Each structure stands twice: as structure tokens, then as C-alpha cells.
């Protein structure tokens, strides 16, 4: 059984990954985890371009708005309901999306990360998060969907 990670930010383009899962993976062949990473509410330290960004530890103290966290959990549940026949887990993390997705994928021993590219502009370039994932997830098969 394949373990597939869907980092979803709630945008219509990111929800396309759910349709791709329905079309490409049978419920018997895939375990799906939908991951939502929201920005770290704490001020971040300045780093230079050579510093490696580290994901937050599980026990780090964070000041999270309880209502915003609950809304994010409800959003994740609504995404999971879009895959009624699949085994779906949901996860909410706080921090910088790229490093948090990579850390979560390594920790969970996923087989695939399925995501979409940024919809910013008409260029065919990847967005910053997609670029980070492709550059740093050599341990896993990463698929970045084109728009349309």
C-alpha cells in the first residue's frame, strides 16, 4: 500500500490533488494524509541564505489562536470527506510550509508527495514551496501538477 502525502493550503488549485488521487489511486492501494501547514505565528529569526531552515519541534511553545486552529482542523476534515472511499488521515502543523512538509514526509515515511505549483503569474515556474519540496525531497517521489 502506498503512503501519499497531500500538502493542501485550501486553494482551489491545491484541491486538485484530491481529484488526482481519486483518478489515480484505488482505495485499496493508497493511504492518504492531508497536511495543512499554517504560518508560524511567532516572529522568525533572520537567517542568511546558507542557513538551513529547521522545522519546529513537536514540543516547541507556540502562540496559536485557538479559533484559527479549530477552523483549520474543520477545513482538514472537509478535505478528508472529499475522499470517502479512501483511508484518510489529516494533520495540522505550524511553521514554514517547505521545511514542515519535508520534515513531516520524512517522519511519516511517505512514498509520494502530490502537490500543485503556484498559480502566481503566467510563467511556468514553480512556486517557492514547490521548489523547496522538489529541491529537498530527494528521498521521495514528488509530483507537482500543472494548472488546468
C-alpha positions as CSV (number, residue, x, y, z in Angstrom):
1,X,0.0,0.0,0.0
2,X,1.3,3.4,-1.0
3,X,1.5,6.3,1.5
4,X,0.7,9.5,-0.2
5,X,1.1,13.0,1.3
6,X,-1.2,15.8,0.1
7,X,0.1,19.2,1.3
8,X,-3.0,21.3,0.8
9,X,-3.4,25.1,1.5
10,X,-7.1,25.2,0.8
11,X,-6.8,27.0,-2.5
12,X,-8.9,25.6,-5.4
13,X,-5.7,24.7,-7.3
14,X,-4.3,22.7,-4.3
15,X,-7.6,20.8,-4.0
16,X,-7.0,19.4,-7.5
17,X,-4.7,16.8,-5.8
18,X,-7.7,15.2,-4.3
19,X,-9.2,14.7,-7.7
20,X,-5.9,13.2,-8.9
21,X,-5.9,10.8,-6.0
22,X,-9.4,9.7,-6.9
23,X,-8.5,9.1,-10.5
24,X,-5.0,7.5,-9.9
25,X,-5.1,5.5,-6.7
26,X,-7.7,2.9,-5.7
27,X,-8.8,3.0,-2.0
28,X,-7.2,-0.5,-1.6
29,X,-3.8,0.7,-2.9
30,X,-3.3,4.0,-1.0
31,X,-3.3,5.6,2.4
32,X,-3.7,9.4,2.2
33,X,-2.6,12.0,4.6
34,X,-3.8,15.6,4.0
35,X,-1.4,18.1,5.6
36,X,-2.2,21.7,6.2
37,X,0.8,23.9,7.3
38,X,-0.2,27.4,8.6
39,X,2.5,30.1,9.1
40,X,4.3,30.1,12.4
41,X,2.6,32.8,14.5
42,X,5.9,33.6,16.3
43,X,8.5,36.1,14.9
44,X,11.1,34.2,13.0
45,X,14.8,34.9,13.4
46,X,16.7,36.3,10.5
47,X,18.8,33.8,8.6
48,X,21.3,34.2,5.8
49,X,20.9,32.2,2.6
50,X,23.3,29.5,3.8
51,X,21.4,28.7,7.0
52,X,19.2,25.6,6.8
53,X,15.7,26.2,8.0
54,X,14.7,23.7,10.7
55,X,11.1,22.6,11.3
56,X,9.6,23.3,14.7
57,X,9.9,20.6,17.3
58,X,6.8,18.8,18.5
59,X,7.1,20.4,21.9
60,X,8.0,23.9,21.0
61,X,5.8,26.5,22.6
62,X,3.7,28.4,20.0
63,X,1.1,31.1,20.5
64,X,-1.7,29.8,18.3
65,X,-5.1,31.4,18.0
66,X,-7.5,28.7,19.3
67,X,-10.3,29.7,16.9
68,X,-7.9,29.8,13.9
69,X,-6.6,26.3,14.8
70,X,-10.1,24.9,15.1
71,X,-11.1,26.4,11.8
72,X,-8.0,24.8,10.2
73,X,-9.0,21.4,11.7
74,X,-12.5,21.7,10.4
75,X,-11.1,22.6,6.9
76,X,-9.0,19.5,7.0
77,X,-12.0,17.4,7.9
78,X,-13.9,18.8,4.9
79,X,-10.9,17.9,2.7
80,X,-10.9,14.3,4.0
81,X,-14.6,14.0,3.3
82,X,-13.8,14.5,-0.4
83,X,-12.2,11.1,-0.4
84,X,-14.9,9.0,1.2
85,X,-13.7,5.6,0.0
86,X,-10.0,6.1,0.9
87,X,-8.3,5.7,4.2
88,X,-7.5,9.4,5.0
89,X,-5.7,11.0,7.9
90,X,-5.3,14.7,8.5
91,X,-2.5,16.7,10.1
92,X,-2.1,20.3,11.0
93,X,1.3,21.8,11.5
94,X,2.6,25.3,12.2
95,X,5.7,26.9,10.7
96,X,7.3,27.4,7.3
97,X,5.5,25.2,4.8
98,X,8.5,23.9,2.9
99,X,10.5,22.7,5.9
100,X,7.4,21.4,7.7
101,X,6.3,19.4,4.7
102,X,9.7,17.8,4.3
103,X,10.0,17.0,8.0
104,X,6.5,15.5,8.1
105,X,7.2,13.4,4.9
106,X,10.4,12.0,6.4
107,X,8.9,11.3,9.7
108,X,5.9,9.5,8.2
109,X,7.9,7.5,5.6
110,X,5.7,8.5,2.8
111,X,6.1,7.1,-0.7
112,X,4.8,10.2,-2.6
113,X,4.2,13.9,-2.2
114,X,1.5,15.1,-4.5
115,X,1.1,18.9,-4.8
116,X,0.3,21.7,-7.3
117,X,2.5,24.5,-8.4
118,X,1.8,28.1,-7.5
119,X,-0.8,30.0,-9.6
120,X,1.2,33.2,-9.4
121,X,1.7,34.7,-12.8
122,X,1.6,33.1,-16.2
123,X,5.2,31.8,-16.1
124,X,5.8,28.0,-16.0
125,X,8.0,28.4,-12.9
126,X,7.3,26.6,-9.7
127,X,6.2,28.5,-6.6
128,X,8.6,28.8,-3.6
129,X,7.1,25.9,-1.6
130,X,7.0,23.5,-4.6
131,X,10.6,24.5,-5.5
132,X,11.7,23.9,-1.9
133,X,10.0,20.4,-1.9
134,X,11.4,19.3,-5.2
135,X,14.9,20.5,-4.2
136,X,14.9,18.9,-0.7
137,X,12.7,15.8,-1.0
138,X,15.1,13.6,-3.0
139,X,14.2,10.7,-0.6
140,X,10.7,10.6,-2.0
141,X,8.8,10.7,-5.3
142,X,7.3,14.2,-5.7
143,X,4.7,15.1,-8.3
144,X,3.9,18.8,-9.0
145,X,0.8,19.2,-11.1
146,X,0.5,21.8,-13.8
147,X,-2.6,24.0,-13.7
148,X,-5.6,23.3,-15.9
